[in-house]
């Protein structure tokens, strides 16, 4: 199936790759279908794109690449909504806000996108600890071999 995207123009996606966000995402409650599209870059980025609305797309990254001790607990209600049975089925992304240079950009650690890769269900979780999980964490803190 072909879709129009915010960052990559028209792309062909496999319908099996579509992720369902039954509650939408904050600010976009009617957007329920998204897909993750790889971006060719020197940094670990992907496009988190609405399948239905080309203008609704975000750059996302693995938060652990920027903050290796990043962690949070999912509520039982969120686990049930995502139909999570195994911890290794969880994928976590943070939305990246691009600035003039990538090194001055930030990643949102306060509201991670959590996906069950087995069921293709997802939810953007709003965490409560602003000190431990900042809204604007600098990507200049990139850790690991991707630097």
N, CA, C and O atoms as a GROMACS GRO file, in nm:
protein
  588
    1UNK      N    1   0.085  -0.117   0.000
    1UNK     CA    2   0.000   0.000   0.000
    1UNK      C    3   0.090   0.123   0.000
    1UNK      O    4   0.193   0.124   0.066
    2UNK      N    5   0.051   0.227  -0.074
    2UNK     CA    6   0.127   0.351  -0.079
    2UNK      C    7   0.064   0.455   0.012
    2UNK      O    8  -0.058   0.467   0.020
    3UNK      N    9   0.151   0.531   0.082
    3UNK     CA   10   0.104   0.642   0.164
    3UNK      C   11   0.194   0.762   0.139
    3UNK      O   12   0.310   0.748   0.102
    4UNK      N   13   0.138   0.881   0.160
    4UNK     CA   14   0.216   1.004   0.157
    4UNK      C   15   0.267   1.029   0.298
    4UNK      O   16   0.196   1.007   0.396
    5UNK      N   17   0.392   1.076   0.308
    5UNK     CA   18   0.452   1.099   0.439
    5UNK      C   19   0.502   1.242   0.451
    5UNK      O   20   0.521   1.312   0.352
    6UNK      N   21   0.523   1.283   0.574
    6UNK     CA   22   0.571   1.418   0.603
    6UNK      C   23   0.717   1.436   0.561
    6UNK      O   24   0.753   1.542   0.509
    7UNK      N   25   0.801   1.336   0.584
    7UNK     CA   26   0.944   1.350   0.563
    7UNK      C   27   0.998   1.278   0.440
    7UNK      O   28   1.102   1.318   0.387
    8UNK      N   29   0.932   1.174   0.394
    8UNK     CA   30   0.989   1.088   0.292
    8UNK      C   31   0.911   1.085   0.161
    8UNK      O   32   0.943   1.005   0.072
    9UNK      N   33   0.810   1.171   0.147
    9UNK     CA   34   0.729   1.168   0.025
    9UNK      C   35   0.641   1.044   0.022
    9UNK      O   36   0.599   0.994   0.126
   10UNK      N   37   0.614   0.994  -0.097
   10UNK     CA   38   0.531   0.874  -0.109
   10UNK      C   39   0.617   0.750  -0.087
   10UNK      O   40   0.725   0.736  -0.145
   11UNK      N   41   0.568   0.662  -0.002
   11UNK     CA   42   0.639   0.537   0.026
   11UNK      C   43   0.541   0.420   0.018
   11UNK      O   44   0.420   0.436   0.035
   12UNK      N   45   0.596   0.304  -0.007
   12UNK     CA   46   0.517   0.181  -0.006
   12UNK      C   47   0.539   0.112   0.128
   12UNK      O   48   0.653   0.092   0.171
   13UNK      N   49   0.429   0.078   0.194
   13UNK     CA   50   0.440   0.009   0.323
   13UNK      C   51   0.368  -0.125   0.315
   13UNK      O   52   0.277  -0.145   0.234
   14UNK      N   53   0.410  -0.215   0.399
   14UNK     CA   54   0.345  -0.344   0.414
   14UNK      C   55   0.233  -0.324   0.517
   14UNK      O   56   0.258  -0.271   0.625
   15UNK      N   57   0.114  -0.364   0.485
   15UNK     CA   58   0.002  -0.345   0.578
   15UNK      C   59   0.026  -0.415   0.711
   15UNK      O   60  -0.030  -0.374   0.812
   16UNK      N   61   0.109  -0.518   0.713
   16UNK     CA   62   0.143  -0.586   0.838
   16UNK      C   63   0.228  -0.499   0.929
   16UNK      O   64   0.242  -0.529   1.048
   17UNK      N   65   0.286  -0.392   0.876
   17UNK     CA   66   0.371  -0.303   0.956
   17UNK      C   67   0.291  -0.193   1.026
   17UNK      O   68   0.347  -0.117   1.106
   18UNK      N   69   0.162  -0.185   0.998
   18UNK     CA   70   0.080  -0.078   1.057
   18UNK      C   71   0.059  -0.104   1.206
   18UNK      O   72   0.023  -0.215   1.248
   19UNK      N   73   0.083   0.000   1.284
   19UNK     CA   74   0.066  -0.003   1.429
   19UNK      C   75  -0.067   0.063   1.464
   19UNK      O   76  -0.102   0.165   1.406
   20UNK      N   77  -0.140   0.005   1.559
   20UNK     CA   78  -0.269   0.059   1.599
   20UNK      C   79  -0.258   0.124   1.736
   20UNK      O   80  -0.217   0.060   1.834
   21UNK      N   81  -0.295   0.251   1.743
   21UNK     CA   82  -0.301   0.327   1.867
   21UNK      C   83  -0.450   0.351   1.894
   21UNK      O   84  -0.507   0.447   1.844
   22UNK      N   85  -0.512   0.263   1.973
   22UNK     CA   86  -0.657   0.266   1.989
   22UNK      C   87  -0.707   0.397   2.048
   22UNK      O   88  -0.821   0.436   2.025
   23UNK      N   89  -0.622   0.466   2.125
   23UNK     CA   90  -0.659   0.594   2.186
   23UNK      C   91  -0.602   0.713   2.109
   23UNK      O   92  -0.610   0.826   2.156
   24UNK      N   93  -0.546   0.689   1.991
   24UNK     CA   94  -0.475   0.796   1.921
   24UNK      C   95  -0.350   0.831   1.999
   24UNK      O   96  -0.302   0.751   2.080
   25UNK      N   97  -0.295   0.950   1.974
   25UNK     CA   98  -0.183   0.999   2.055
   25UNK      C   99  -0.221   1.137   2.104
   25UNK      O  100  -0.305   1.202   2.042
   26UNK      N  101  -0.161   1.186   2.214
   26UNK     CA  102  -0.197   1.317   2.266
   26UNK      C  103  -0.190   1.426   2.157
   26UNK      O  104  -0.090   1.438   2.086
   27UNK      N  105  -0.297   1.501   2.146
   27UNK     CA  106  -0.305   1.605   2.045
   27UNK      C  107  -0.365   1.557   1.914
   27UNK      O  108  -0.408   1.638   1.831
   28UNK      N  109  -0.368   1.427   1.894
   28UNK     CA  110  -0.421   1.368   1.770
   28UNK      C  111  -0.504   1.244   1.804
   28UNK      O  112  -0.469   1.134   1.764
   29UNK      N  113  -0.615   1.263   1.878
   29UNK     CA  114  -0.692   1.147   1.925
   29UNK      C  115  -0.758   1.067   1.813
   29UNK      O  116  -0.794   0.950   1.834
   30UNK      N  117  -0.775   1.126   1.695
   30UNK     CA  118  -0.840   1.054   1.585
   30UNK      C  119  -0.742   0.979   1.496
   30UNK      O  120  -0.784   0.904   1.408
   31UNK      N  121  -0.613   0.999   1.519
   31UNK     CA  122  -0.512   0.928   1.440
   31UNK      C  123  -0.482   0.795   1.510
   31UNK      O  124  -0.422   0.793   1.618
   32UNK      N  125  -0.523   0.687   1.451
   32UNK     CA  126  -0.513   0.555   1.516
   32UNK      C  127  -0.411   0.462   1.450
   32UNK      O  128  -0.368   0.364   1.511
   33UNK      N  129  -0.373   0.490   1.326
   33UNK     CA  130  -0.285   0.401   1.249
   33UNK      C  131  -0.155   0.473   1.216
   33UNK      O  132  -0.155   0.580   1.155
   34UNK      N  133  -0.044   0.412   1.256
   34UNK     CA  134   0.089   0.468   1.232
   34UNK      C  135   0.181   0.360   1.179
   34UNK      O  136   0.151   0.241   1.189
   35UNK      N  137   0.292   0.404   1.123
   35UNK     CA  138   0.395   0.312   1.077
   35UNK      C  139   0.530   0.374   1.111
   35UNK      O  140   0.546   0.496   1.109
   36UNK      N  141   0.627   0.288   1.141
   36UNK     CA  142   0.765   0.333   1.163
   36UNK      C  143   0.843   0.311   1.034
   36UNK      O  144   0.845   0.201   0.980
   37UNK      N  145   0.906   0.417   0.986
   37UNK     CA  146   0.982   0.410   0.862
   37UNK      C  147   1.127   0.446   0.891
   37UNK      O  148   1.154   0.548   0.953
   38UNK      N  149   1.221   0.364   0.848
   38UNK     CA  150   1.362   0.394   0.873
   38UNK      C  151   1.406   0.518   0.797
   38UNK      O  152   1.358   0.546   0.686
   39UNK      N  153   1.496   0.592   0.857
   39UNK     CA  154   1.556   0.709   0.792
   39UNK      C  155   1.705   0.682   0.779
   39UNK      O  156   1.771   0.646   0.876
   40UNK      N  157   1.755   0.698   0.660
   40UNK     CA  158   1.899   0.679   0.637
   40UNK      C  159   1.972   0.798   0.698
   40UNK      O  160   1.967   0.908   0.644
   41UNK      N  161   2.040   0.775   0.809
   41UNK     CA  162   2.111   0.883   0.877
   41UNK      C  163   2.223   0.822   0.960
   41UNK      O  164   2.229   0.701   0.981
   42UNK      N  165   2.310   0.909   1.007
   42UNK     CA  166   2.420   0.863   1.093
   42UNK      C  167   2.377   0.849   1.238
   42UNK      O  168   2.457   0.810   1.323
   43UNK      N  169   2.252   0.881   1.266
   43UNK     CA  170   2.199   0.871   1.402
   43UNK      C  171   2.078   0.778   1.399
   43UNK      O  172   2.018   0.758   1.294
   44UNK      N  173   2.042   0.722   1.514
   44UNK     CA  174   1.934   0.621   1.518
   44UNK      C  175   1.794   0.684   1.514
   44UNK      O  176   1.725   0.687   1.616
   45UNK      N  177   1.753   0.732   1.397
   45UNK     CA  178   1.623   0.797   1.382
   45UNK      C  179   1.530   0.714   1.295
   45UNK      O  180   1.574   0.636   1.210
   46UNK      N  181   1.400   0.734   1.317
   46UNK     CA  182   1.297   0.675   1.231
   46UNK      C  183   1.186   0.778   1.218
   46UNK      O  184   1.177   0.872   1.297
   47UNK      N  185   1.101   0.760   1.120
   47UNK     CA  186   0.984   0.844   1.104
   47UNK      C  187   0.864   0.767   1.160
   47UNK      O  188   0.839   0.653   1.122
   48UNK      N  189   0.792   0.831   1.252
   48UNK     CA  190   0.670   0.776   1.309
   48UNK      C  191   0.557   0.847   1.237
   48UNK      O  192   0.526   0.962   1.268
   49UNK      N  193   0.497   0.781   1.140
   49UNK     CA  194   0.410   0.846   1.044
   49UNK      C  195   0.266   0.796   1.053
   49UNK      O  196   0.241   0.675   1.060
   50UNK      N  197   0.171   0.891   1.054
   50UNK     CA  198   0.031   0.853   1.043
   50UNK      C  199   0.008   0.791   0.906
   50UNK      O  200   0.059   0.842   0.806
   51UNK      N  201  -0.066   0.683   0.901
   51UNK     CA  202  -0.098   0.618   0.775
   51UNK      C  203  -0.205   0.698   0.701
   51UNK      O  204  -0.211   0.696   0.578
   52UNK      N  205  -0.290   0.770   0.776
   52UNK     CA  206  -0.405   0.837   0.718
   52UNK      C  207  -0.382   0.984   0.684
   52UNK      O  208  -0.449   1.037   0.595
   53UNK      N  209  -0.289   1.052   0.753
   53UNK     CA  210  -0.269   1.196   0.734
   53UNK      C  211  -0.121   1.224   0.712
   53UNK      O  212  -0.040   1.211   0.804
   54UNK      N  213  -0.085   1.264   0.591
   54UNK     CA  214   0.056   1.284   0.555
   54UNK      C  215   0.125   1.387   0.643
   54UNK      O  216   0.244   1.373   0.673
   55UNK      N  217   0.053   1.490   0.686
   55UNK     CA  218   0.114   1.598   0.764
   55UNK      C  219   0.147   1.557   0.907
   55UNK      O  220   0.218   1.629   0.976
   56UNK      N  221   0.096   1.444   0.952
   56UNK     CA  222   0.120   1.402   1.089
   56UNK      C  223   0.228   1.294   1.090
   56UNK      O  224   0.203   1.176   1.068
   57UNK      N  225   0.348   1.341   1.115
   57UNK     CA  226   0.464   1.254   1.123
   57UNK      C  227   0.565   1.314   1.219
   57UNK      O  228   0.574   1.436   1.231
   58UNK      N  229   0.638   1.230   1.287
   58UNK     CA  230   0.736   1.275   1.386
   58UNK      C  231   0.865   1.198   1.366
   58UNK      O  232   0.864   1.083   1.323
   59UNK      N  233   0.976   1.262   1.398
   59UNK     CA  234   1.102   1.190   1.404
   59UNK      C  235   1.112   1.128   1.542
   59UNK      O  236   1.085   1.195   1.642
   60UNK      N  237   1.149   1.002   1.549
   60UNK     CA  238   1.162   0.932   1.677
   60UNK      C  239   1.296   0.862   1.683
   60UNK      O  240   1.361   0.837   1.581
   61UNK      N  241   1.336   0.831   1.805
   61UNK     CA  242   1.463   0.760   1.827
   61UNK      C  243   1.449   0.673   1.951
   61UNK      O  244   1.361   0.693   2.034
   62UNK      N  245   1.540   0.575   1.961
   62UNK     CA  246   1.546   0.494   2.082
   62UNK      C  247   1.600   0.581   2.195
   62UNK      O  248   1.713   0.630   2.184
   63UNK      N  249   1.526   0.602   2.301
   63UNK     CA  250   1.575   0.688   2.409
   63UNK      C  251   1.700   0.634   2.477
   63UNK      O  252   1.779   0.711   2.533
   64UNK      N  253   1.719   0.503   2.473
   64UNK     CA  254   1.834   0.440   2.541
   64UNK      C  255   1.966   0.478   2.474
   64UNK      O  256   2.071   0.467   2.537
   65UNK      N  257   1.961   0.520   2.349
   65UNK     CA  258   2.083   0.565   2.280
   65UNK      C  259   2.131   0.699   2.336
   65UNK      O  260   2.248   0.735   2.320
   66UNK      N  261   2.041   0.772   2.401
   66UNK     CA  262   2.074   0.904   2.455
   66UNK      C  263   2.087   0.902   2.606
   66UNK      O  264   2.159   0.984   2.664
   67UNK      N  265   2.018   0.809   2.670
   67UNK     CA  266   2.021   0.799   2.817
   67UNK      C  267   2.013   0.650   2.852
   67UNK      O  268   1.904   0.593   2.859
   68UNK      N  269   2.129   0.590   2.873
   68UNK     CA  270   2.135   0.443   2.890
   68UNK      C  271   2.060   0.394   3.014
   68UNK      O  272   2.018   0.279   3.018
   69UNK      N  273   2.042   0.480   3.114
   69UNK     CA  274   1.970   0.438   3.235
   69UNK      C  275   1.822   0.476   3.230
   69UNK      O  276   1.754   0.473   3.333
   70UNK      N  277   1.772   0.512   3.113
   70UNK     CA  278   1.631   0.548   3.098
   70UNK      C  279   1.544   0.426   3.130
   70UNK      O  280   1.565   0.318   3.074
   71UNK      N  281   1.449   0.444   3.218
   71UNK     CA  282   1.358   0.335   3.252
   71UNK      C  283   1.230   0.392   3.312
   71UNK      O  284   1.229   0.503   3.365
   72UNK      N  285   1.124   0.315   3.303
   72UNK     CA  286   0.997   0.352   3.363
   72UNK      C  287   0.914   0.224   3.374
   72UNK      O  288   0.943   0.124   3.308
   73UNK      N  289   0.812   0.230   3.456
   73UNK     CA  290   0.723   0.116   3.473
   73UNK      C  291   0.592   0.142   3.400
   73UNK      O  292   0.539   0.254   3.405
   74UNK      N  293   0.540   0.041   3.335
   74UNK     CA  294   0.408   0.050   3.273
   74UNK      C  295   0.303   0.008   3.374
   74UNK      O  296   0.322  -0.087   3.449
   75UNK      N  297   0.192   0.080   3.375
   75UNK     CA  298   0.081   0.043   3.464
   75UNK      C  299   0.018  -0.087   3.413
   75UNK      O  300   0.035  -0.125   3.297
   76UNK      N  301  -0.054  -0.153   3.501
   76UNK     CA  302  -0.125  -0.274   3.460
   76UNK      C  303  -0.226  -0.243   3.349
   76UNK      O  304  -0.246  -0.323   3.258
   77UNK      N  305  -0.289  -0.125   3.358
   77UNK     CA  306  -0.387  -0.085   3.256
   77UNK      C  307  -0.320  -0.069   3.120
   77UNK      O  308  -0.375  -0.110   3.018
   78UNK      N  309  -0.200  -0.009   3.118
   78UNK     CA  310  -0.128   0.007   2.991
   78UNK      C  311  -0.083  -0.129   2.937
   78UNK      O  312  -0.089  -0.153   2.816
   79UNK      N  313  -0.037  -0.216   3.026
   79UNK     CA  314   0.003  -0.351   2.982
   79UNK      C  315  -0.117  -0.424   2.920
   79UNK      O  316  -0.103  -0.494   2.820
   80UNK      N  317  -0.233  -0.407   2.981
   80UNK     CA  318  -0.354  -0.472   2.930
   80UNK      C  319  -0.394  -0.413   2.795
   80UNK      O  320  -0.426  -0.487   2.702
   81UNK      N  321  -0.391  -0.280   2.784
   81UNK     CA  322  -0.426  -0.214   2.659
   81UNK      C  323  -0.335  -0.259   2.545
   81UNK      O  324  -0.380  -0.282   2.433
   82UNK      N  325  -0.206  -0.272   2.576
   82UNK     CA  326  -0.107  -0.313   2.476
   82UNK      C  327  -0.100  -0.465   2.458
   82UNK      O  328  -0.030  -0.515   2.370
   83UNK      N  329  -0.174  -0.538   2.542
   83UNK     CA  330  -0.174  -0.685   2.541
   83UNK      C  331  -0.032  -0.740   2.557
   83UNK      O  332   0.009  -0.833   2.488
   84UNK      N  333   0.042  -0.680   2.649
   84UNK     CA  334   0.181  -0.720   2.673
   84UNK      C  335   0.187  -0.844   2.760
   84UNK      O  336   0.132  -0.846   2.870
   85UNK      N  337   0.255  -0.945   2.711
   85UNK     CA  338   0.275  -1.066   2.789
   85UNK      C  339   0.422  -1.091   2.816
   85UNK      O  340   0.457  -1.153   2.916
   86UNK      N  341   0.509  -1.041   2.728
   86UNK     CA  342   0.653  -1.063   2.744
   86UNK      C  343   0.726  -0.929   2.733
   86UNK      O  344   0.698  -0.848   2.645
   87UNK      N  345   0.820  -0.908   2.823
   87UNK     CA  346   0.895  -0.783   2.825
   87UNK      C  347   0.971  -0.760   2.695
   87UNK      O  348   0.987  -0.646   2.652
   88UNK      N  349   1.018  -0.867   2.631
   88UNK     CA  350   1.097  -0.849   2.508
   88UNK      C  351   1.010  -0.814   2.386
   88UNK      O  352   1.063  -0.799   2.276
   89UNK      N  353   0.879  -0.803   2.404
   89UNK     CA  354   0.791  -0.757   2.296
   89UNK      C  355   0.779  -0.605   2.293
   89UNK      O  356   0.714  -0.550   2.204
   90UNK      N  357   0.840  -0.536   2.390
   90UNK     CA  358   0.825  -0.391   2.404
   90UNK      C  359   0.930  -0.317   2.320
   90UNK      O  360   1.049  -0.347   2.326
   91UNK      N  361   0.883  -0.221   2.242
   91UNK     CA  362   0.969  -0.124   2.175
   91UNK      C  363   0.936   0.013   2.231
   91UNK      O  364   0.819   0.045   2.252
   92UNK      N  365   1.038   0.094   2.256
   92UNK     CA  366   1.018   0.227   2.312
   92UNK      C  367   1.087   0.329   2.223
   92UNK      O  368   1.202   0.311   2.182
   93UNK      N  369   1.016   0.437   2.193
   93UNK     CA  370   1.070   0.547   2.114
   93UNK      C  371   1.039   0.678   2.185
   93UNK      O  372   0.944   0.688   2.262
   94UNK      N  373   1.121   0.778   2.158
   94UNK     CA  374   1.095   0.914   2.205
   94UNK      C  375   1.086   1.005   2.084
   94UNK      O  376   1.156   0.985   1.985
   95UNK      N  377   0.999   1.105   2.091
   95UNK     CA  378   0.986   1.201   1.981
   95UNK      C  379   1.101   1.300   1.988
   95UNK      O  380   1.130   1.356   2.094
   96UNK      N  381   1.166   1.321   1.875
   96UNK     CA  382   1.280   1.412   1.864
   96UNK      C  383   1.231   1.545   1.808
   96UNK      O  384   1.160   1.550   1.708
   97UNK      N  385   1.271   1.654   1.874
   97UNK     CA  386   1.245   1.788   1.823
   97UNK      C  387   1.374   1.840   1.761
   97UNK      O  388   1.473   1.862   1.831
   98UNK      N  389   1.372   1.858   1.630
   98UNK     CA  390   1.492   1.904   1.560
   98UNK      C  391   1.510   2.054   1.575
   98UNK      O  392   1.414   2.131   1.564
   99UNK      N  393   1.632   2.094   1.600
   99UNK     CA  394   1.670   2.236   1.608
   99UNK      C  395   1.759   2.267   1.488
   99UNK      O  396   1.769   2.186   1.395
  100UNK      N  397   1.823   2.383   1.489
  100UNK     CA  398   1.909   2.423   1.377
  100UNK      C  399   2.017   2.319   1.347
  100UNK      O  400   2.044   2.289   1.231
  101UNK      N  401   2.077   2.266   1.452
  101UNK     CA  402   2.173   2.158   1.434
  101UNK      C  403   2.122   2.037   1.511
  101UNK      O  404   2.049   2.051   1.609
  102UNK      N  405   2.160   1.918   1.465
  102UNK     CA  406   2.114   1.798   1.536
  102UNK      C  407   2.163   1.798   1.680
  102UNK      O  408   2.089   1.757   1.769
  103UNK      N  409   2.285   1.844   1.704
  103UNK     CA  410   2.342   1.842   1.839
  103UNK      C  411   2.265   1.932   1.936
  103UNK      O  412   2.275   1.913   2.057
  104UNK      N  413   2.189   2.030   1.886
  104UNK     CA  414   2.109   2.115   1.975
  104UNK      C  415   1.964   2.067   1.984
  104UNK      O  416   1.881   2.130   2.049
  105UNK      N  417   1.933   1.956   1.918
  105UNK     CA  418   1.798   1.899   1.921
  105UNK      C  419   1.773   1.828   2.054
  105UNK      O  420   1.865   1.804   2.131
  106UNK      N  421   1.646   1.794   2.078
  106UNK     CA  422   1.609   1.727   2.204
  106UNK      C  423   1.520   1.606   2.175
  106UNK      O  424   1.458   1.595   2.069
  107UNK      N  425   1.516   1.516   2.274
  107UNK     CA  426   1.427   1.400   2.268
  107UNK      C  427   1.335   1.405   2.390
  107UNK      O  428   1.379   1.437   2.500
  108UNK      N  429   1.209   1.373   2.369
  108UNK     CA  430   1.109   1.375   2.475
  108UNK      C  431   1.114   1.242   2.552
  108UNK      O  432   1.074   1.138   2.500
  109UNK      N  433   1.164   1.248   2.674
  109UNK     CA  434   1.169   1.129   2.760
  109UNK      C  435   1.048   1.121   2.853
  109UNK      O  436   1.028   1.019   2.920
  110UNK      N  437   0.968   1.227   2.857
  110UNK     CA  438   0.852   1.232   2.946
  110UNK      C  439   0.731   1.158   2.888
  110UNK      O  440   0.644   1.112   2.963
  111UNK      N  441   0.724   1.148   2.756
  111UNK     CA  442   0.607   1.086   2.692
  111UNK      C  443   0.653   0.986   2.586
  111UNK      O  444   0.639   1.012   2.466
  112UNK      N  445   0.706   0.871   2.630
  112UNK     CA  446   0.754   0.773   2.532
  112UNK      C  447   0.641   0.707   2.454
  112UNK      O  448   0.528   0.694   2.502
  113UNK      N  449   0.674   0.667   2.333
  113UNK     CA  450   0.584   0.586   2.251
  113UNK      C  451   0.620   0.441   2.279
  113UNK      O  452   0.734   0.399   2.257
  114UNK      N  453   0.523   0.365   2.328
  114UNK     CA  454   0.546   0.225   2.365
  114UNK      C  455   0.468   0.137   2.269
  114UNK      O  456   0.348   0.156   2.247
  115UNK      N  457   0.537   0.039   2.212
  115UNK     CA  458   0.476  -0.048   2.111
  115UNK      C  459   0.497  -0.194   2.150
  115UNK      O  460   0.606  -0.234   2.192
  116UNK      N  461   0.390  -0.272   2.137
  116UNK     CA  462   0.401  -0.417   2.150
  116UNK      C  463   0.428  -0.470   2.009
  116UNK      O  464   0.338  -0.470   1.925
  117UNK      N  465   0.551  -0.514   1.984
  117UNK     CA  466   0.585  -0.556   1.848
  117UNK      C  467   0.514  -0.685   1.807
  117UNK      O  468   0.505  -0.715   1.688
  118UNK      N  469   0.464  -0.762   1.902
  118UNK     CA  470   0.393  -0.886   1.870
  118UNK      C  471   0.250  -0.857   1.824
  118UNK      O  472   0.202  -0.917   1.727
  119UNK      N  473   0.181  -0.766   1.894
  119UNK     CA  474   0.041  -0.737   1.861
  119UNK      C  475   0.025  -0.614   1.771
  119UNK      O  476  -0.083  -0.591   1.716
  120UNK      N  477   0.132  -0.536   1.756
  120UNK     CA  478   0.131  -0.411   1.677
  120UNK      C  479   0.040  -0.305   1.740
  120UNK      O  480  -0.013  -0.218   1.671
  121UNK      N  481   0.023  -0.314   1.873
  121UNK     CA  482  -0.053  -0.213   1.946
  121UNK      C  483   0.044  -0.114   2.009
  121UNK      O  484   0.153  -0.152   2.052
  122UNK      N  485   0.003   0.013   2.013
  122UNK     CA  486   0.091   0.114   2.071
  122UNK      C  487   0.015   0.217   2.151
  122UNK      O  488  -0.107   0.230   2.141
  123UNK      N  489   0.091   0.291   2.231
  123UNK     CA  490   0.035   0.399   2.311
  123UNK      C  491   0.147   0.495   2.346
  123UNK      O  492   0.259   0.454   2.374
  124UNK      N  493   0.115   0.625   2.343
  124UNK     CA  494   0.210   0.722   2.395
  124UNK      C  495   0.175   0.741   2.542
  124UNK      O  496   0.066   0.786   2.577
  125UNK      N  497   0.271   0.707   2.628
  125UNK     CA  498   0.251   0.710   2.773
  125UNK      C  499   0.302   0.845   2.827
  125UNK      O  500   0.411   0.888   2.791
  126UNK      N  501   0.223   0.910   2.910
  126UNK     CA  502   0.267   1.034   2.974
  126UNK      C  503   0.316   0.997   3.115
  126UNK      O  504   0.236   0.958   3.200
  127UNK      N  505   0.446   1.010   3.138
  127UNK     CA  506   0.504   0.978   3.268
  127UNK      C  507   0.486   1.097   3.362
  127UNK      O  508   0.458   1.208   3.317
  128UNK      N  509   0.502   1.075   3.491
  128UNK     CA  510   0.475   1.179   3.590
  128UNK      C  511   0.600   1.245   3.649
  128UNK      O  512   0.589   1.351   3.710
  129UNK      N  513   0.716   1.185   3.633
  129UNK     CA  514   0.837   1.235   3.699
  129UNK      C  515   0.918   1.322   3.602
  129UNK      O  516   1.002   1.272   3.528
  130UNK      N  517   0.891   1.454   3.605
  130UNK     CA  518   0.959   1.548   3.514
  130UNK      C  519   1.109   1.556   3.540
  130UNK      O  520   1.186   1.582   3.448
  131UNK      N  521   1.152   1.534   3.664
  131UNK     CA  522   1.294   1.542   3.695
  131UNK      C  523   1.369   1.421   3.639
  131UNK      O  524   1.478   1.436   3.583
  132UNK      N  525   1.312   1.304   3.654
  132UNK     CA  526   1.376   1.182   3.606
  132UNK      C  527   1.359   1.164   3.455
  132UNK      O  528   1.446   1.107   3.389
  133UNK      N  529   1.248   1.213   3.401
  133UNK     CA  530   1.215   1.197   3.260
  133UNK      C  531   1.186   1.334   3.198
  133UNK      O  532   1.070   1.373   3.187
  134UNK      N  533   1.290   1.407   3.157
  134UNK     CA  534   1.268   1.542   3.104
  134UNK      C  535   1.197   1.542   2.968
  134UNK      O  536   1.213   1.452   2.886
  135UNK      N  537   1.118   1.647   2.948
  135UNK     CA  538   1.049   1.667   2.822
  135UNK      C  539   1.148   1.696   2.709
  135UNK      O  540   1.127   1.654   2.596
  136UNK      N  541   1.255   1.768   2.741
  136UNK     CA  542   1.354   1.808   2.639
  136UNK      C  543   1.494   1.764   2.682
  136UNK      O  544   1.570   1.844   2.737
  137UNK      N  545   1.526   1.641   2.658
  137UNK     CA  546   1.658   1.588   2.692
  137UNK      C  547   1.750   1.608   2.571
  137UNK      O  548   1.713   1.572   2.459
  138UNK      N  549   1.869   1.666   2.592
  138UNK     CA  550   1.956   1.697   2.478
  138UNK      C  551   2.006   1.572   2.405
  138UNK      O  552   2.055   1.478   2.468
  139UNK      N  553   1.994   1.572   2.273
  139UNK     CA  554   2.047   1.459   2.197
  139UNK      C  555   2.199   1.464   2.189
  139UNK      O  556   2.262   1.368   2.144
  140UNK      N  557   2.257   1.574   2.232
  140UNK     CA  558   2.404   1.581   2.236
  140UNK      C  559   2.459   1.481   2.336
  140UNK      O  560   2.580   1.457   2.341
  141UNK      N  561   2.371   1.422   2.417
  141UNK     CA  562   2.411   1.321   2.514
  141UNK      C  563   2.417   1.182   2.452
  141UNK      O  564   2.422   1.082   2.523
  142UNK      N  565   2.416   1.176   2.318
  142UNK     CA  566   2.418   1.047   2.248
  142UNK      C  567   2.527   0.957   2.303
  142UNK      O  568   2.644   0.995   2.309
  143UNK      N  569   2.486   0.837   2.343
  143UNK     CA  570   2.579   0.742   2.404
  143UNK      C  571   2.604   0.626   2.308
  143UNK      O  572   2.531   0.610   2.210
  144UNK      N  573   2.704   0.549   2.336
  144UNK     CA  574   2.728   0.428   2.256
  144UNK      C  575   2.807   0.455   2.130
  144UNK      O  576   2.870   0.560   2.116
  145UNK      N  577   2.803   0.359   2.040
  145UNK     CA  578   2.889   0.362   1.922
  145UNK      C  579   2.835   0.446   1.808
  145UNK      O  580   2.899   0.455   1.703
  146UNK      N  581   2.719   0.507   1.826
  146UNK     CA  582   2.658   0.582   1.716
  146UNK      C  583   2.712   0.724   1.708
  146UNK      O  584   2.685   0.794   1.610
  147UNK      N  585   2.787   0.769   1.808
  147UNK     CA  586   2.837   0.906   1.814
  147UNK      C  587   2.903   0.951   1.687
  147UNK      O  588   2.950   1.064   1.678
   0.00000   0.00000   0.00000
